[in-house]
Amino acid sequence: MALIDRFTTPYGAVRKIDAFGYLDALKADADAPRKHGKVVLVTADTPLKASRGEGKTTTTIALIDALRARGVDAAAVLRQPSMGITAAGSKGGASGGGKASLTHPELVDWGLCGEMTAIAAAQNLLVSFAEKAVDEGSLDTIMVPRVSEVPSRSLRQITVDRGKGDVPERVVLTPTCELMQIVVLSRSMEEIGRRVAAMIAGTREGEPVRFGDFIDVWRITNILTDAVKPALTETRNGSAVYVHGGPFANVSVGIPTLVSVEMACALHDVVVVEAGYGADAGAQKWLDIACREYGAPWPSAAVVVTRATTWRDDPSLSWRYPFHVRRLEGLDIPTFPLINLWDGEDGEVDSLKSTADALGLRKPIVGNLYRDGGKALAPQLDAFVQTLSQESSPAQPDSHRGMALLENVRWVADHAYGVPPERVIIRDGFAESLASAEQLCRADGLDLDDLALVAVKSPATMTDDDSEPEDRRSVTLKKVEVHAGAGLVQVNLTTSLTTPMPKIV
């Protein structure tokens, strides 16, 4: 019996893996067989609209099928999507499509792997504890939102009459909440317990109160027993796919759990990691949060996906795709452009390749992956496979821990969005929000500048107005929110909702 089998159990039509237990067993037994897989990051062009995808998941699935067809032991790690958006048909699901699909896509798209439900129950129980604390006089305000997987416009901001004065509350989508962030970033149940205890429930007479001050944390962590286990499913061609972690890289971390990637790297030679939305969102957060601050593997290569219509149909936005590719190349990550064709676009291949060549990009990989799956990619992967066969290991980047928050935000704007520090605009009210966050952290015994930065932004824009000329693009800072348990500080950059509504389909 393989070691991993001891930690794998059936869960409906998929399997669940105790990644914490498996990784602990590897540490305890130096002779246990394991691999040291290389990470490939799949990210995308910034979409023209938040409600349409570029094909990251379809590409991820086609890519591992193609690599396996070429004899490479490859697997993928995907995020569990938000049911309220994908199941409603608001955008592409997180299970691929056509010949580049999972065997049970409905289990992913409808949240049936269990983690969203458990995290929602645990987060909402925390809020219930906080409400009771308000009734008992040990809290004046509640700082943790309730969550739901089904969006409701009326729940974006609510006020509850408790007889002793109104208490404002809010509801956000489950994957955007602090508890999801804790699950994504933690490497043990003990760490999850410590982080839940450190979550700021609210304030009393202006002073922060942690959940660990008034609840038994095991009441929350026990709910998460199965939620912390990655789900194992497979593609239609039999390639292993691990699903774990939350989406929405525009308003949260939007990356798979760190343990799911570490586990996959111990089991496979190449692990393809999908990051949310465009390279300015998911890739930025994988590199600057997961890698810089939490020690996740730096990618050995990257693939940036675009649809031909995104890249070429709006001349004022055509700068974004080559910007993403060049940014990753500038970080010494070999980056391969991939153009995901739709029906009727086969005749555009030569012109698309010519455009990429004129821009100085690597030879693009082009194919209709929905129609042809991994077979479209396998013949085009010579340079890609050669890159992965190189022995050199990428250097881990420096942490930004201790960098002043404003300096950190300006660094991200410059490097990830192409906006220099002098064009980062501070909106009225931001200074007060920053001061309140600093005061909250001081009262809680934290240094705000030690928290990892999460940029909360629009999923379909990199700047305040991407159609502006390069020398006029700006980024506006709006407010600051501390997630002490997760070790994160969120800074709102552009308009974005944490309870987005699905479109009608």
N, C-alpha and C positions, 0 to 999 in steps of 0.2 A: 504493500500500500504506500503510495506517495504521501509525503508529509502533509501536503495541502488537503488531501482527502480527509484527514482527521478533523479538519476545521470547516468542512463543507457539508451542508445539510439541504434537503429539498425545501423549496418554498413555492408551492404551487407549480407552475410550469417552468420556473427558473430555479436556481440554487442560490443560497446565501453562504457567504464565506466570512468566518470570524477572522478578519484581517489582523486585528489586534493580537489574537492568540497565535496566529501563524507567524507573524513577524517576531513575537516574543520567543517562539520556539526556535526560530532561526538564530536569534541572538544567543540563546542558551546552548545551542549545539553548533560549534564552529565547523563540524564535519558534515552538517546537513547539506544536501545538494541544493544549490541556488544559482541563479543567473544574476547578471548585473546589466539588465537591459538598458538600451539607450532610448531616450525620450525624443519623440518627434512631435512638435506642436502644430496642430492644425487650427488655423485661424482664418479670418476672412476680411474682405473689403468691407468698409462701412456701408451698410445697406442704404438704398435710396429711401426706403420706408422701414420703420420698425416692424411692420406687420408682414414682411416677406424675408425669407432667408436666402442666403447665397449658396447654400449646399454644403456646409461644414460636415454635418453628420453623414450625408450621402458620400462625400469625399472620404471621410474617415473610414467608413465601412468598405468602400471600393478599394481604398489604399491597402488595408490589411489583407483583403482577399487577393489583391495583386501581388503583394509581397510574399504571401504564403505560396502562391502559384510559382514564384521564382525561388522557392526553397528557403525563405527567410521565416523564422519563427516570430511572427508578429501578432500582436493583440491590440485592442483598443480600450480606452477608458472614456466613457461618456458620462454626461451629467443627467440626473433625473430631471425631466422638464416639469414645468408648472402645468398641472392638468387644466386649470382654468383658461389657459391660453391655447395649448396645443390640442387638447381634446375638443375645444370649441372650434377648431379649424382656423384660428386667427393667423397662424403662420405655419411654416413647416414644423413637423414634430421633431423629436430628438431620436428618431429611430430609422433615419434614412428614407429611402423610397425606391420603388421599382426593383431592379436587380441588385441594388446596393441597399439592402434592407435587413432588419433583424427577423428572426423566425417568429417572434411574438411581439410585433411592434405595439400592439394595443396595451400590453402590460407596462410598457414604458410611457406611452402617451397618456394613458389614463391613470398613472400614478399607482399601479397595482403592485409595485415592488415594496410598498409599505412604508418607506422612510418619510415621505411627505406627511402622511396621516399621523404617524407617531410624533414627528417633530411639531406638527400643528397642535396635537393634544398636549404635549409637554409645555409648549410656549403659552398656550391658552390657560393651562393650569397655573403657570407662574403668574399670569395676569390676575387670575382669580385669587391667588394668595395675596397679591398686592392690593386688590380691592378690599379684601377682608382686613388687611392692615390699615387701610384708610378708615374703614368703619370702626376699627378699634383704637384709632388715634395715633398709631405708630408711623403712619405715612400721611403727608399732606398732598403729594402729587404722585402720579404714576408715569414713569418714563418708558415703559415697555409696552409695545403695541400688541393687541390681539392679532391673530392671523386667520386667513381663510384661503382656500384654493379656488373659490368661486368669487370673482371680483364683484364688488357692489359700489357704485358711485356714492351712495349715501353713507357708506362706512369710511370714506377717506378721512373724515374728521367728525367726531361726535362729541357730545357733552352729556354726561350722566348726572342727573339730579339725585344727590344722596341725602337730601334733607338738611345737611350741614354745609351746603354750598356746592356749586357745580364743580365736577372734576372732568377736565377734557381727556378724551381717549381717542385712539385711532386704530384702524385695522389695515394691515398690509398683507400682501401675498406671502405665503409661507416661505418660499426660498429667499426672500429678502430679509428675514428676521435674524436677530442676533444668535438665536439658538442654532439655526442652520449654519451660520458662519462658524460657530464653535465646533459643530460636528465636522465641517469641512477641514478645519485647521488642526484638530486634535489628533494625537497619536496613541491615546489610551483612554479607558473609561475613567481612570483616576484624573487625567488631565481635564476631561469633560466635566467631572464633578467639581474640580477647582475653579474652572471657568464659569460654570453655572453659579457657583457660590459668589463669584466676584461680579456677576451682573448687577448693575445698579437698578434696583426696583423703582426707585423714586427718591423723593427728598422729604425730610421732615425739618421744618423751620430752616429751610435752606441748605441743610446738610444731607449728603448722599447716604442712602441706606441700601446695603447690598442684600441680595436674597439669602445669602448665607447667614445673615444676622437674625433671620426669623423663620426659616423653614429647614426641614431636613432634606438635603439635596438628593438623597436616594429616592425620594418620591418622584423626582424628575428623571434621574438617570435610569431607573428601572423601566420607565416607559420606552427608553431609547435602545433597549437590549438588542432588538432586531434591526432597528434603524441604522445602527452604526456598522452593519455588515453589508459590504458591497453585494449587489446581485450579479450573478454570472448567467449570461445568456450567450447567444451566438448569432452570426450572420446566416443567411440562407445557404452559404457555402461552407459553413462549419467553423468559421474563425471565431475565436473567443472574444467576447465583449463584456467588460465589467461596467456596471452602471451604478454610480454613487455620487451624490453631491448635488448642489443646487445650481439652477440657471441664473439668468439675469445679471450678466456682467456689467450692465450699465448702472444698476442700482444696488449691487451687492458684489461679492467676490466672484461669482459666476464661473467657478472652476470645479473640477472633480475633487473629491476628498484626497488629501495627501496620502492617507494610508492605502487607498485603492491603487494609486499610481506606484507607491513603493512595493506593494504586494505584486502588482503586475510585472514590475521590473525584476523581481526575484524569480518570476516564472517564465519570462519570455525574453528574447534577445532584443526585440524592438517593441516599444510601447507607444502607440499613437494617442496623444492626449488632445481632446477637443476643448477649446476655450470659447466662451460665449461671445456673441455678436462679433464686431469687427476687431481688428488688431489693436485699435485704440482702446478697447474695453477688455475682452477676455485675455488676449495675449499680454497686454500691459499688466494685468493683474496676476497672471501666472508668473511673469518675470519679476515684477516689482514687489509682489506680496509673497507668493508661494516660494519663489527662489531666493530673493534677496533677504526676506525676513524670516522664513520658516524652513530654509534648507532643502527645498524640493530640487530635483535634478534640473540643471540647466539644459535646454534642448540641444541635441546634436544636429538637428535640422528642423526646418519649419516649412510648412506649406500654406500659402495664402490663397484662399479661394475667392473667385469673383465670378459673377455672371457677366456675359458680354454686354448686356444692357446696362448693368451698373457702371461698368468701367467706361463705356463709350457714348452712352446716349445723352448725357448732360455734360457738355464741355466744361462748364464751370466747376464741376465736381471731379473731373477726370484726374486731377492731381493726387487724389487720395490713395488710389491703388499703388502706383509706384512709390509713393511716400511710405506706405506700410512695408513694402518689400525692402526698400533701401534702409529703412530704420532697423529692421531685423538683421540685415546683412551687416550694418554698421556695428552691431553687437557681436559680430563674429559668429552668427548663426547662419549656416548655409540655407538660403531661402529660395524655394522653388515656386514660381507662379503657377497656379492651376486655374484654367478657365472651364467652368462648368456649363456646358452647352445645353440649351433647351431645344425642343423640336423645331426644325426649320433653320437652324443656325449652322449646319455642317458646312455650308458654302462659305462661311466667314473665317474658317480656320487659318487660311494662308494670310489674310490681312491681319488677323489677331496676332499671329506669330511675328509678322513684320513690324507691327506696332511695338511689341515687347522687345524686339531686337533693337529698334531705333531708340528705345529708352534705356538700353544697356542692361536689361534684366537677363537672368538665365533663360535658356530655352524653355518656353512654357509647356506644361503638360496640359493637353486639351482633350476633352471628351464629353459625350453625353452619358453621364454616369448612371442616371436613372434608367436609361434604355439599355446600356451595355455593361454596367457594373465594373468589376475589377478587370475584366478582359480589355476594357478600353485603356487601362493604365499600364498593365504589365509590360507591353513592348516599349513604353516610354520611360522606364525607370532605371536605365543604365547608370546615368550620372547620379541619381538619387541613391541607388544601392551602393555605388562606389563610395559616395560620401559617408554612408553609414558604416562601411567596412573599415574606415580609417581608425587607427587605434587611439589617436589623441583624444583626451577627455577635455570637454569644455571647462573653462575656469569658472568657479562660482563668483558671482558679483559681490560687491561690497554692500553691506546693510546701510539703510538710511536711518537706522535707529539713532536718535539724538539730534537729527537734523530739524531745525525749526520748521513748524508746519507750513508756514507761508513759503519758505524756501523750497520745501518738498513739493508743494503744489505747483510752484513755478517751474521746478525741474521737470515734473511730469508734463506740464503744458508744453514746455520747450521740446522735450524728447519724444513724447507720444503723440502730440497734436500739431507740432510745428509752429507754436506760438511763443515768441520770446518773452522773457520775464517782464519786460516793460509794457507789454500789451495784455497782461493779466489784470483785469479790472476788479476792484473791490466795490460791490454794490452796497448801498445804504442798508445798514442793519448787520452786515457781515462782521464788522469789528466788534459789535456788541455780542454777537453769537460766539465769536472766537473767545472773547473775554469770559463769557459764561462757561464755555467748555474748559478753559484753563482753570477757572475757579473750582469747577466741579472736580476736575482731576486732582488739584491740590488738596481739596478736602477729602478725597478718597485715597490720598497717598500715592498718586500716580504723577508721572510727567507726561503731559500731552504729547511731547515730541518723541516719546518712546513708543507711541502707538503707530501701527502700520496704517498708511493712508489708503482709503478707499474713495476713489473719485465717483461721485454720483452724477450721472450725466445723461443726456439724450442718447438713445441707441443709434440714431440715424444721422447724427452730426458730430464732428470732432471739435468744432469751435462754436462761437456764438452765431456765425453765419459762414458756412463753408464755401458759399458762392462768392464771397468777397475776394479781391486780389490778395496775394500772399502778404503784402506789406500792410494790410488793414485787418487781417483776421485777429480776433481777440477771444479771450476766455474770461467769463465773469464768475466771480465767487459769490455764493449766496448765503450759505449757512453751514454750521458745523454741528455734528452729532457724535457723541462719544458712545462707543460700545466697549465698555471696560472689560467685560468678561471675555469677549473675543479678541481683545488686544488691538482693536481697530478704532480709527477715527474717520468718520465719513464727512466729506466736504462736497456740498452740492455745487456743481459747476454750471449746468444748464438745465432747462426745464425737463423734468422727468417724473413720472408717477410710480409710486410703489404699489398702487392698485390699478394697473392698466386694464382697460376694458377690451374684451375680444370684439373683433369686427363681426358683422352678420354674414354668414356664409350659407 
